């Protein structure tokens, strides 16, 4: 993109007319997977694959927004675990999703391409809108959540996440956010928080909305004041937002982390009950087929030490296979295990006696509907939930960013600067000044120093 184009978008004074006057480029740079390479890791164990090797920066054609769609100039994006899965081509290559979507017909056919532009977060500027769009205009500063759904099916009208045609943008659809431009449905758009930088705002969408539904919403655990909540990976992208929601809701997080630095971050957020699982050497599996219930009991005893003898009312589960047996065991009688993601493996094993005889519940939770995402974003704009961005890479180093998340070398979220320079986008410095410490809590060394 030429510098004048970007400067217009970055200007706080650029309104609708100035952005409409810009010429939309015919192509743009994007992080893509290539269909011809989807078998490149065949025969390589998933844990030994390097997702960065599958990602390429390519110039791709600019799509035209259709009815109910918007073309966004992406100032910044971020890395989520679904991008890691995409670049691992596991559990299945995402080109299967694109072909399935294309078969629904109409504009969906555009998504079946020999490349997949990935990424499920963005903060940016509306560049163009398609026919019939009323609420958003060129020049609007926005973030996007990742639920892509038309709501033509009756099932989705009580909860859009139940719509059989709901998809995750940038994972099950094309034209995602790790790029200079992106195509979204306008019912994905939300106002950007004026006190945050582009990269901070871009880091929140997927994880913040997911944590909100999983914990706060009546579709999830329906968090109450006084609840004890076990949060796995409490200093990671998803867990760090869960910890904030637990604290905001008058509940007690029991934060499980993997090293002393992450433990200190949780304490800085306000948590007092923190378990460093590496220091305490929990080993829930004796081998790849056998779990160790003695370790479940040891974890349960440690939790009760920290809570004054109480078991967790809610277990915030997302590691999956490695921890799920322990999660079911430690939840209190009548408690809830609310689960998504399964980053350590999708095939869960647990002792059903501790579920059925103790009347516990497992709730599956997947992203969030538009209302939940909007409410989660509202808390960001009001300074009640803060980004947990630790560093931001330029788009040219997106491969390194994905490898960092895959290897768990990061704290909080890892951002990607697409069109913006680092630190730009703030139009409410007064609000920012009030929350500066919380906003910068996760900041580590910059990408050039890493």
Secondary structure as GFF3:
##gff-version 3
##sequence-region A 1 450
A	DSSP	alpha_helix	3	10	.	.	.	ID=ss1
A	DSSP	alpha_helix	16	20	.	.	.	ID=ss2
A	DSSP	beta_strand	27	34	.	.	.	ID=ss3
A	DSSP	three_ten_helix	35	37	.	.	.	ID=ss4
A	DSSP	three_ten_helix	46	48	.	.	.	ID=ss5
A	DSSP	three_ten_helix	51	54	.	.	.	ID=ss6
A	DSSP	beta_strand	56	61	.	.	.	ID=ss7
A	DSSP	beta_strand	69	78	.	.	.	ID=ss8
A	DSSP	alpha_helix	81	88	.	.	.	ID=ss9
A	DSSP	alpha_helix	95	102	.	.	.	ID=ss10
A	DSSP	three_ten_helix	106	111	.	.	.	ID=ss11
A	DSSP	beta_strand	115	117	.	.	.	ID=ss12
A	DSSP	beta_strand	122	129	.	.	.	ID=ss13
A	DSSP	beta_strand	141	144	.	.	.	ID=ss14
A	DSSP	beta_strand	147	148	.	.	.	ID=ss15
A	DSSP	three_ten_helix	154	157	.	.	.	ID=ss16
A	DSSP	three_ten_helix	160	162	.	.	.	ID=ss17
A	DSSP	beta_strand	167	168	.	.	.	ID=ss18
A	DSSP	beta_strand	181	185	.	.	.	ID=ss19
A	DSSP	three_ten_helix	186	188	.	.	.	ID=ss20
A	DSSP	beta_strand	189	191	.	.	.	ID=ss21
A	DSSP	alpha_helix	198	202	.	.	.	ID=ss22
A	DSSP	alpha_helix	205	211	.	.	.	ID=ss23
A	DSSP	pi_helix	212	216	.	.	.	ID=ss24
A	DSSP	beta_strand	228	232	.	.	.	ID=ss25
A	DSSP	alpha_helix	237	248	.	.	.	ID=ss26
A	DSSP	beta_strand	252	257	.	.	.	ID=ss27
A	DSSP	alpha_helix	260	269	.	.	.	ID=ss28
A	DSSP	beta_strand	273	276	.	.	.	ID=ss29
A	DSSP	beta_strand	285	287	.	.	.	ID=ss30
A	DSSP	beta_strand	290	291	.	.	.	ID=ss31
A	DSSP	alpha_helix	293	307	.	.	.	ID=ss32
A	DSSP	beta_strand	312	317	.	.	.	ID=ss33
A	DSSP	alpha_helix	324	330	.	.	.	ID=ss34
A	DSSP	beta_strand	331	339	.	.	.	ID=ss35
A	DSSP	alpha_helix	352	356	.	.	.	ID=ss36
A	DSSP	beta_strand	361	364	.	.	.	ID=ss37
A	DSSP	alpha_helix	370	381	.	.	.	ID=ss38
A	DSSP	beta_strand	389	394	.	.	.	ID=ss39
A	DSSP	three_ten_helix	395	397	.	.	.	ID=ss40
A	DSSP	alpha_helix	398	406	.	.	.	ID=ss41
A	DSSP	beta_strand	413	417	.	.	.	ID=ss42
A	DSSP	alpha_helix	429	439	.	.	.	ID=ss43
###
